[in-house]
Structure formats: C-alpha cells, structure tokens
Amino acid sequence: MTQGRKEEALKELQRAARVNKKKVPEDVLNNIEMETTSERRNVLDIFRISYLRKRFLIMGFDWFATSLLFYGLSLNVGNFGLNIYLTQLIFAVVEIPANLCGLTLIQRFGRRICQACFLLFGGAACLVVLAVPKDLSMVVTVLAVLGKFSATASFSTAYVYTAELYPTVLRQNGVGLNSMCARVAGIVAPLIRLLESYHHIIPMLVYGITPFAAGCFSFLLPETLNVELLDHTEMKKPEHGPSGDDYYAEEVEEHKL
C-alpha cells in the first residue's frame, strides 16, 4: 500500500483470508488512504541521511563486536584448560538459554539497554579472564561461557533491534549492511589470535575491549520498544510511547536527490 501497489495488497489480503477461512469484502481497501506518497529509496540513502548514518555506524560496530566476541571465544575453546569436547558441548548448550533470555529481556527492559548490557558484560568477561591465573581452568571456563552467553544474547537482540531502527523503505538494506559487519568480524576473529605471538594477552584483550566499547556506544541509539515503526525516512514525533526527546533526539533533514 505504501508503494501504491493496491491490487497486489488486495490479493495478499484475500490469500490470507483463504488460509484463515475468512471473507474479505472487495472494497476493503477503497476507503484506506496512506498518509504519505510512494517513496523510492536505495541503500545510499542510509549514508546520506544523518540519523540513519548514525544508526548504521553504531549498529555496525555492535554487530562487528558481537561477532568478534562470539567467534573469538568459540575458536579459543581449546585454551581454557578443561577438556575441549566438554567445553565445546557447554558452549553449544548455553546458546539455547541465551537466545531465550535475550528475546525475553528485550520485551521487558527494552532493546537499547539489553544490547548495551550484553556487550558490556561479554567484554568484561573476556577482560576478567586475563586476571585469572591459568591454573584455575574452571574459573576461566565459566567466565568464557558467560562471555559466549552474552555474545549469543547480543546477536538475538541485534536482529530485532536493527530491523526496528530503519524505516520500512530501507529496512532490508540496513539489516543487510549491519549483518555484513558481523561477517567481517568473523573473518578477522581468527586472525587476531595470531597476535598472541607478540604477547599472549593481546587476543583476549581485543575480544574484550571491542564489545565493551560497542556497548558504551549503544547508549547513543534510540529505544524502539513499544514505538511505532517508521515507514518512511521522515520521522514524526509519536503521540504515545517513549518521550520524543528519547526516541527523536535529533532533527531530521530533508534529503532530495
């Protein structure tokens, strides 16, 4: 409907009605008028429009840091002191409660605070590992598992949060670009391990500082819990939900190509 494809919208409604064994009047869409006209945007608009550029850079860093933490710990599973097979099993199992916990907490406390805290907690876990003696392998493994828990929860939060930060006309482009940042981190993560030839603490230091910094930057993003999602790039102050100062912190400029 926002793209002016009324006939296709009607067909989709009729298809949904058939599945649900309901009837849809032929004129159901005749009285619906969209508030805005059709808007054509492309991926470059994410970089042209100031508030979208800010969100892309911060969320891109979040995705990068989350992936770096996730793969950094996963690839380092043999260096925590316990049996590698047992540790790998624990690393796999912990992803189940991490995903459930992440998706539950974001509905109660909001996306921004959860995204930030998961990254801060995961980064802190990696940094604390450096202070624990290597002979305390159980403690090191527990901290690593907590870091993996945080990375997994951060991933599940990022998928939801990122989609809500972009308007409908650019949502798939925004999520795709930010997801690409995570793939870059997946490539870089094993290479960072090579830095241990200079000093053994460098890899874990990088795995810890990066998500910790990303968590701090996450507080600069707007909250999207219970906020009406944008369809177009022009933002409007909501009548209900979080305060305008919280979600619409900066004025949006009109960008005409």
C-alpha positions in Angstrom: 0.0 0.0 0.0 2.9 2.4 0.8 4.3 1.7 -2.7 0.9 2.3 -4.4 0.5 -1.4 -5.3 -3.1 -1.6 -4.2 -4.2 -4.6 -6.4 -1.3 -6.7 -5.1 -2.1 -5.7 -1.5 -5.7 -6.9 -2.0 -4.6 -10.2 -3.4 -2.4 -10.8 -0.3 -5.3 -10.0 1.9 -7.5 -12.4 0.0 -4.9 -15.1 0.2 -4.5 -14.6 4.0 -8.3 -14.7 4.3 -8.5 -18.0 2.5 -5.9 -19.5 4.8 -7.8 -18.3 7.8 -11.2 -19.3 6.3 -12.4 -15.7 6.4 -14.1 -13.5 3.8 -12.7 -10.1 2.7 -15.0 -7.5 1.0 -13.8 -6.5 -2.4 -13.9 -2.8 -1.4 -12.0 -3.3 1.8 -9.1 -1.1 0.6 -11.1 1.5 -1.1 -11.5 3.7 2.0 -7.9 3.4 3.0 -5.7 6.4 2.3 -2.0 6.3 3.0 -0.6 9.3 4.9 2.3 9.7 2.6 3.0 9.1 -1.1 5.2 6.4 -2.5 8.8 6.9 -1.6 11.7 5.4 -3.5 14.9 4.9 -1.6 18.1 3.0 -2.1 21.0 1.8 0.1 22.9 5.0 -0.4 20.3 7.0 1.5 21.5 5.2 4.7 24.7 7.2 4.3 23.1 10.4 3.0 20.5 10.9 5.8 22.2 11.9 9.1 20.1 9.9 11.6 20.3 6.7 9.5 24.0 7.2 9.1 24.5 7.4 12.8 22.4 4.3 13.4 24.3 2.4 10.8 27.7 3.2 12.2 26.7 2.4 15.8 24.8 -0.8 15.0 27.5 -1.8 12.5 30.0 -1.6 15.4 27.7 -3.5 17.6 27.3 -6.3 15.0 31.1 -6.4 14.5 31.8 -6.5 18.2 29.2 -9.2 18.8 30.6 -11.4 16.1 34.2 -10.8 17.2 33.3 -11.8 20.7 31.3 -14.8 19.6 33.9 -16.3 17.2 36.8 -15.2 19.3 35.7 -17.3 22.3 34.4 -20.2 20.1 37.8 -20.5 18.3 39.7 -20.2 21.6 37.8 -23.1 23.1 40.9 -25.3 23.4 42.8 -22.8 25.6 40.6 -22.6 28.6 42.1 -25.6 30.4 39.3 -28.1 30.5 38.5 -30.9 28.2 38.0 -29.4 24.7 35.0 -31.6 23.9 33.2 -30.9 27.2 33.9 -27.2 26.8 32.5 -27.2 23.2 29.4 -29.0 24.4 28.8 -26.4 27.1 29.4 -23.6 24.6 26.8 -25.1 22.3 24.2 -25.7 25.0 24.5 -22.2 26.5 23.2 -20.7 23.3 19.7 -22.1 24.0 19.1 -20.2 27.3 21.0 -17.2 25.9 18.6 -16.8 23.0 15.5 -17.3 25.2 16.9 -14.9 27.8 17.8 -12.2 25.2 14.4 -12.3 23.5 12.6 -12.2 26.9 14.6 -9.3 28.4 14.2 -7.0 25.4 10.5 -7.2 25.8 10.7 -6.1 29.4 13.6 -3.7 29.6 13.9 -2.5 26.1 16.3 -3.1 23.2 18.9 -0.4 23.9 19.7 -1.3 27.5 19.8 -5.0 26.7 22.0 -4.6 23.7 24.4 -2.4 25.6 24.5 -4.6 28.7 25.0 -7.8 26.8 28.0 -6.3 25.0 29.4 -4.7 28.2 29.0 -8.0 30.2 30.6 -10.0 27.4 33.5 -7.7 27.1 34.0 -7.6 30.8 34.1 -11.4 31.0 36.9 -11.5 28.5 38.9 -8.9 30.4 38.4 -10.6 33.7 39.7 -13.8 32.2 43.1 -12.1 31.8 43.3 -11.5 35.6 42.6 -15.1 36.5 45.6 -17.5 36.9 45.7 -20.1 34.1 45.8 -23.0 36.7 42.2 -22.0 37.7 40.8 -23.6 34.5 37.3 -24.0 35.9 37.0 -20.3 36.6 38.4 -19.3 33.2 35.9 -21.7 31.5 33.0 -20.3 33.5 33.9 -16.7 32.5 34.3 -17.8 28.9 30.8 -19.4 29.0 29.4 -16.2 30.4 31.0 -14.3 27.5 29.6 -16.7 25.0 26.1 -16.4 26.6 26.4 -12.6 26.3 27.5 -12.8 22.7 24.6 -15.1 21.7 22.1 -12.9 23.5 23.5 -9.8 21.9 23.2 -11.5 18.4 19.5 -12.3 19.0 18.9 -8.7 20.3 20.7 -7.2 17.3 18.5 -8.9 14.8 15.3 -7.4 16.4 16.8 -4.0 17.3 18.4 -3.4 13.9 15.2 -4.1 12.0 13.3 -1.6 14.2 15.9 1.2 13.8 15.4 1.5 10.0 12.3 2.7 8.1 10.4 0.2 6.1 11.7 1.5 2.8 15.3 0.8 3.9 14.9 -1.9 6.5 16.2 -4.8 4.5 19.1 -2.7 3.2 20.0 -1.6 6.8 19.8 -5.0 8.3 21.9 -6.4 5.4 24.6 -3.8 5.7 24.9 -4.3 9.5 24.9 -8.1 9.1 27.8 -7.7 6.7 29.8 -6.0 9.5 29.4 -9.2 11.5 30.7 -11.3 8.6 33.8 -9.0 8.5 34.4 -9.7 12.2 34.0 -13.5 11.5 36.9 -13.2 9.1 39.1 -11.0 11.4 38.5 -13.1 14.6 40.8 -16.0 13.8 43.5 -13.6 12.5 43.5 -11.7 15.8 44.6 -15.0 17.5 47.9 -14.7 15.6 48.7 -11.6 17.7 49.5 -13.9 20.6 52.9 -14.5 19.1 53.7 -10.9 20.3 52.0 -11.3 23.7 49.6 -14.0 24.9 47.1 -11.4 26.3 46.6 -9.4 23.1 43.8 -11.6 21.5 41.6 -11.7 24.6 42.3 -8.0 25.2 40.9 -7.2 21.8 38.0 -9.6 22.2 37.2 -7.8 25.5 37.8 -4.1 24.7 35.9 -4.1 21.4 32.5 -5.3 22.7 32.9 -3.1 25.8 33.4 0.0 23.6 30.4 -1.1 21.4 28.2 -1.4 24.5 29.0 2.1 25.5 28.2 3.5 22.1 24.9 1.6 22.1 23.5 4.1 24.7 23.5 6.7 21.9 20.9 4.8 20.0 17.1 5.4 20.4 14.8 3.0 22.2 12.3 1.2 19.9 10.3 -0.8 22.4 6.6 -0.1 22.0 7.4 2.7 19.5 5.6 2.7 16.1 8.0 1.7 13.4 8.8 4.2 10.6 7.5 3.5 7.1 9.5 6.4 5.5 12.7 8.2 6.2 10.9 11.3 7.6 10.4 10.9 11.3 7.3 12.1 13.1 7.1 12.7 16.8 4.8 10.0 18.4 1.7 10.8 20.3 2.2 7.8 22.6 5.1 5.7 23.8 8.6 6.9 24.9 9.2 10.6 25.1 10.1 12.5 21.9 13.4 13.6 23.5 14.3 9.9 24.0 13.5 8.5 20.6 13.6 11.5 18.3 16.7 13.1 19.8 17.9 14.9 16.6 16.1 16.8 13.9 15.9 15.1 10.6 16.9 16.9 7.5 15.1 16.6 4.2 17.3 15.0 1.5 16.1 15.3 -2.0 18.2 13.7 -4.8 
